[in-house]
Amino acid sequence: MSRWYDVIVDVLKRNQIRLVTYVPDKVLTPLIKAIEADGYFTVFAVAREEEAVGIVCGSWMGGLRGIVLMQTSGFATLGNVLASLAVPYQIPLLMIVSERGTLGEFNQGQALVCRTMRPLLTSLGIETHTLSRSDELDFTADRTISQAIATQAPAALILSPLLTHAKRQELQ
């Protein structure tokens, strides 16, 4: 059985996603390392999530497909850039968000953002799917990405701790 992050790498390649921007995150570390080790991708860390979104949106306008990797708390800063750039300009901004704030979370700030993330995405009309089962990962991630590109609309894939097996001590 493939590891969750290997499946995501394969899906990104299948959908010709070559640019990966990310804000460092412990849960996403295995995915980031796998992508960085693969010469297919251009990968770099950014200081803030809005910066990552701007770079990926600009790359789309230049003909290069990209994705943003971030943690739930970083998502809290994106309302304006999503509503003023990605959505109105019909940019298929792809986001993978490692979910914090649920299933034993100790940080109240993470829990608050987790409760507001999906309603914000829904209010902006952004397609969102939570990935929690390895047997559905390839299908859901692949179809979400291909739909975002075909319809030129942003989409978010949320990585549940049920999939990533993030442990409480890893999150502290």
Secondary structure, DSSP 8 states (H G I E B T S, - for coil): ---HHHHHHHHHHHTT--EEEE---TTTHHHHHHHHT-TT-EEEE-SSHHHHHHHHHHHHHTT--EEEEEEHHHHTT-HHHIIIIITTTT---EEEEE--SSSS---HHHHHHHHHHHHHHHHTT-EEEEE--HHHHHHHHHHHHHHHHHHT--EEEEE-HHHH---HHHH-
